[in-house]
Amino acid sequence: MDTLCDCFGNRYDVIKMLPTGFCGFHALSFCFTGTQASYADIIDDCINVFTNIPEMYQLRTNFANNLHSSRSVNDYAAFMRNAILRVQSGLSVDNDAWC
């Protein structure tokens, strides 16, 4: 395992994320649960937040910002469910699905 050391001498383990295109969701999953495997739960939580705060969806997703899209949070949820299925099938995802 690789480690990094900051200017104060603190050492950090480098945890490699799975190369699926969901590295951001894998990282959040690892931070919150101790495993990368809960990435789909993190995505579902994000969709719930975006449903309640649509402005955040517009500001913080590639999917909503792709060519000034008019796609809804429901469109995003369907897109992300498909992206999860792709990852579960061993395929990578489009950058509109990135965290």
Buried (B, 14 or more C-beta within 10 A) or exposed (E): EEEEEEEEEEEEEEEEBBEBBBBBBBBBBBEEEEEBEBBBBBBBBBBEBBBEEEEBBBEBBBBBBEEEBEBBBEEBBEBBBEBBEBBEEEEEBBEBBBB
